[in-house]
Amino acid sequence: MIAAGAAEEGLAPMRSISPEPAPVERAREDLSRRYGEVRRRTAALAAPLSPEDQTIQSMADVSPTKWHLAHTSWFFETFLLQPFLPRYRAFDRDYGYLFNSYYEAVGTRHPRPERGLLSRPGVAEIARYRAHVDEAMGRLMTRLDHRVAPLVELGLHHEEQHQELILTDIKHVLSLNPLRPVYRPAPRSAGAPAPASSWADFAGGLRQIGHGGDGFAFDNEGPRHKVWIEPFRLATRPVTCGDYLVFIQADGYRRPEFWLSDGWATVQREGWQAPLYWQRRESGWSIFTLAGERPLDPAEPVCHVSFYEADAFARWAGKRLPTEAEWEVAAVEADVPVAGNLMPGVIGEDTGFHPAAGGDGDGLQQMFGDVWEWTASPYIAYPGYRPAAGAIGEYNGKFMSNQMVLRGGAVVTPADHIRPTYRNFFPPAARWAFSGIRLAEDS
């Protein structure tokens, strides 16, 4: 290796004795490194939780933490190790029944609402399962080829989806505990005021949306296709808790004229009076976070609202929600960096996983991170979509299932997992996801 002083004097650097790694070898090393990083991050997210925490299922849509830990390992075992690693032996053949997510399509699978009944295998046994899979994946990584590498990448992005779900689900679990337990302590923000809200204008016309370039994308993000958009305006920041509090004080939850009929029926049936995790105390409103309960910050983006609540707020404000095409066109044409308040690559001790007030700046703010933003678009397939063959196509092919699209990622979304074309989707009444609101209007 050349000494630093020689480089400063302008001498030509000496060639390393070791040859440069071939592109295939470099790709293998990069993917192996990424595999380790993603798997360690999952373990770090589960580390603050007790075995009892990791076993609870608080509602049908929530999965226990230990199920996420096992299911993400089942993915690698099922789609990579069993078909591609010679003489691989499954850790436990019953795990293919317990941790398979295809209960909807195959009636013999373990039903999702009963995942919380699985007291066994325990957390320690699932940790051994993960270690077994990781050791075998290390061997498989030495023989990566064009069939294996794309599936490894898919498995890692699938695990990142479950990293977000680990936090989303355990927040709901802990919120039901009267002790209001803390998942991970975190410092409070400085309490800065929210930036002023203004509007960004976008011209109408023929545009293209959807993933069509290099890099990973889920199949539901394509194919890239043309859409016609009328001129529109997008709010430069998300709706804040303070904005939403005005809606509550204006009897927004008691005025049916702002609500879709099914949304109004849901409000009446569920007794909604505020977003999920809001509590009215004698001292004022408080909010439950993964760092415990604390006073509501009016400057931070409102979070944990359903599509019905987002749509009702927009109608009350005399605005509307953007379509997903408008959202994507705005993010791309405004050249918004894919960065923000997202899950870091390495989980620090003070990572609070809570939306924060945006800073000052021109143009669109907080498009990525903080909160997923509801759109007015139903989750349907793009023109020309073809599902992936076999069970792999199950993950994002749930079209026409009464779900709405969200864009932009949240504070619990891994930073290397999000992009402008990413399509998240939830039922319109869902509130436990980190979902918020950005307003739009016609120009």
C-alpha positions, 0 to 999 in steps of 0.5 A: 500500500502507498504511504500517505506522504507519497500521495501528497507529493504527487507520486503515482500510487503503487498497485496493490499486490492483491488483484481487484475483485471481479464484479461477481465477487464484489456483488457477492460481498456487497450482498453478503454485507447487506444481508448481515446488516439487515438481519442485525437490524431486525435483532436490534429492534427486538432487543428491548422487548421481553419474551412476554412482549414478543408473544402478544397479539393485540388484534387480528392485524397485529403479529407478535414480534417473535412471529416476524422474527421467524417468518422473515427467516422462513422466507429465506429457508423456503425460497432460497435454502431449500431449493438452492443449497444442496443437502440443506436440512430444515430447522424444523419442518413444522415451522413451514406451517406455523410461519407461512403467511399464505393462510388466505390462499391455502386453508390449511395454513395457520390463521393470522388472528391466532398467531398470538396463541403460539406460546411455543416455539419460544423466543430463544428457540426462534433465535436459534432458528434465525442463527441456523438460517443465517449460517446456511445463508452464509454458505449459499452466498458463496455460490450466488448466481443470477437465480439466487441474487434477486431472491436474496434482495427480495428477501431483504426488502421483505424483512425490511417491511417486517422491521417496520411492522415490528415497531408498528405492531409492538406500539399497539401492544404496549399502548394497551398496557395500563402502565404505558411502558416504554419501548426505548427511551428517546430525547424529546425534540426541541419543540420548534414551531411547525413551518408555515404551510404553503402550496407548490404548483404543478402543471397538468399534462401527460406524465409517466409514473411507476418504476422503470429504472435500475435498482430494486422495486416490488412488482406492484410498482410497475410497469411504468405507464402514462397518466394524464394529470390536471394542474394541481397544487400540493401542500408543502408540509404534512398536516400537523397535530395542531391543524388536526386539533382545530378539526376536533375542536370544530366537532369534526368527529360529530359532523357527518357531512365531512365523512364518507358513509362507511367512514361515518359508520366506522366513527359511530361503531368505534367511538372515534374522537381523535387519532389513535394513541391520543388521550385527553388528560386534565392537563390537555392532550397527550400522545402515546409513543414508543418512548412512552406517553408525553404531551401532544406537540402541535408542530409535529405531523399528525399520525395514526389516522385512517383514510376516513379521517384523512379524507374527512379532514381534507373535506372540512378544510375545503381541500382533498387528498392527492392521487398517488400519481400526483404525489409521485409526479410532485416528488419527482418533478420537485426533485425531492431528495429521498431522505428524511426522518426514517429508520437509520441503518444502525439502531442507536440507544436513543432512536425514538421512532416518532414523527418530528416537526419539519424545518424551514425551507422552500418547496415540498417538505417531509415528503419522505419519512415521518408519516406515510401519506394517504392518497385518494387512490385505490390499490389497483394494478397498473396497466400491463401488470403481471404478477410474479409466478408462484408464492412470491407473487402473493406479497403485493398482488392484493389488488381490489381488496378494499385498500388505499395507497399511501406514499412516502414512508414513515419514521419506522421505514428503513431509509434504504427501503423507500423510493418515489415509486413505493406503493404502500396500502392499507384498508381505509379504517386502519389506524395503527400504521404510521399514517398521516395527511398531506392536502391537495387542491386543483389549480 
